[in-house]
């Protein structure tokens, strides 16, 4: 499993409500079609936003990263993000602890 952590700030003038609306459309129109996507968590940070994506494999992440800028639904969300503030890091999961699960 791969964890992708992306941080960003919205484009100047975009409100929190506008970003949340765009994020919901992104989930429905783009993320729902992404092969290997297990989950997406959107977080509010002290100075912007963070997406945490859980992917089944490195190949799934690499495919999305290679095709993202050609997808109209992905670009519809990306236009809300300030590209100067965008960071993206992928991390391989080595172990998972799940309390209270048998």
Backbone torsions as a table, in degrees:
resi	resn	phi	psi	omega
1	UNK	NA	146.3	179.2
2	UNK	-120.3	134.7	172.9
3	UNK	-104.7	123.9	175.6
4	UNK	-106.7	125.7	178.8
5	UNK	-115.7	119.1	-179.8
6	UNK	-120.4	130.2	177.1
7	UNK	-118.8	151.0	-179.0
8	UNK	-168.8	165.5	169.5
9	UNK	-116.5	152.3	176.6
10	UNK	-71.9	158.3	173.3
11	UNK	-58.7	143.8	180.0
12	UNK	-54.0	133.2	179.5
13	UNK	96.5	-13.1	178.5
14	UNK	-83.4	127.8	179.5
15	UNK	-83.9	164.7	175.7
16	UNK	-58.1	-43.4	-178.7
17	UNK	-63.0	-40.9	178.3
18	UNK	-64.8	-41.2	178.5
19	UNK	-65.5	-40.9	178.8
20	UNK	-63.5	-41.2	177.4
21	UNK	-62.7	-45.2	178.3
22	UNK	-63.8	-36.4	179.2
23	UNK	-64.7	-41.7	177.9
24	UNK	-63.3	-41.3	177.1
25	UNK	-65.0	-39.1	177.3
26	UNK	-60.0	-44.9	177.4
27	UNK	-58.5	-49.4	-174.8
28	UNK	-71.0	-44.2	-171.2
29	UNK	-91.8	-24.4	-177.7
30	UNK	-117.6	-58.4	-174.7
31	UNK	-58.5	-36.8	-179.9
32	UNK	-61.3	-21.2	-180.0
33	UNK	-95.4	-5.6	-173.9
34	UNK	-79.7	115.7	177.2
35	UNK	-63.4	131.9	175.4
36	UNK	86.2	-1.6	178.8
37	UNK	-78.7	119.8	179.9
38	UNK	-87.9	-45.6	-179.5
39	UNK	-162.6	160.7	173.5
40	UNK	-133.4	129.7	175.8
41	UNK	-116.7	126.0	175.7
42	UNK	-103.1	125.1	-178.1
43	UNK	-120.8	147.5	171.7
44	UNK	-95.5	125.8	178.7
45	UNK	-104.8	179.9	-179.9
46	UNK	-63.9	-29.4	-175.9
47	UNK	-129.1	17.4	179.3
48	UNK	169.2	-137.1	-176.3
49	UNK	-135.6	159.5	178.1
50	UNK	-139.9	133.4	170.9
51	UNK	-106.4	133.7	172.1
52	UNK	-118.6	112.9	179.5
53	UNK	-104.2	136.5	172.0
54	UNK	-106.7	122.6	-177.9
55	UNK	-116.4	148.3	177.8
56	UNK	-67.5	-37.9	-174.9
57	UNK	-149.3	162.9	176.0
58	UNK	-63.5	-36.9	179.3
59	UNK	-61.3	-37.9	178.3
60	UNK	-63.9	-44.4	179.2
61	UNK	-63.6	-46.1	-178.1
62	UNK	-62.3	-37.7	178.0
63	UNK	-64.3	-45.8	179.8
64	UNK	-62.7	-44.1	-179.1
65	UNK	-65.5	-31.9	-179.8
66	UNK	-76.4	-25.2	-173.9
67	UNK	-112.3	-6.7	-174.1
68	UNK	-53.3	-47.9	-173.8
69	UNK	-74.4	-3.9	175.9
70	UNK	-103.7	-0.5	-176.1
71	UNK	-100.8	123.7	-176.5
72	UNK	-64.3	-35.7	179.3
73	UNK	-70.2	-36.2	176.5
74	UNK	-67.0	-44.2	-179.2
75	UNK	-66.6	-29.5	177.7
76	UNK	-62.1	-33.7	176.2
77	UNK	-82.6	-41.3	-176.2
78	UNK	-59.1	-28.6	-179.0
79	UNK	-66.2	-14.5	177.4
80	UNK	-86.1	-10.6	-173.2
81	UNK	-103.4	136.4	177.2
82	UNK	-77.2	110.7	-175.3
83	UNK	-62.9	-23.9	179.1
84	UNK	-69.5	-19.7	-177.4
85	UNK	-104.7	-2.1	-174.0
86	UNK	-76.4	126.8	171.1
87	UNK	-128.0	148.8	-179.7
88	UNK	-144.1	128.7	179.5
89	UNK	-136.8	137.9	177.5
90	UNK	-111.3	139.7	-177.7
91	UNK	-135.7	133.8	177.3
92	UNK	-79.9	131.0	178.2
93	UNK	-80.0	125.9	179.7
94	UNK	-99.0	-30.1	-177.8
95	UNK	-159.6	151.8	178.0
96	UNK	-132.5	131.2	174.7
97	UNK	-106.0	124.5	178.6
98	UNK	-124.2	99.4	-179.1
99	UNK	-67.4	148.8	173.6
100	UNK	64.7	23.6	175.8
101	UNK	-119.1	138.9	-179.0
102	UNK	-92.1	NA	NA
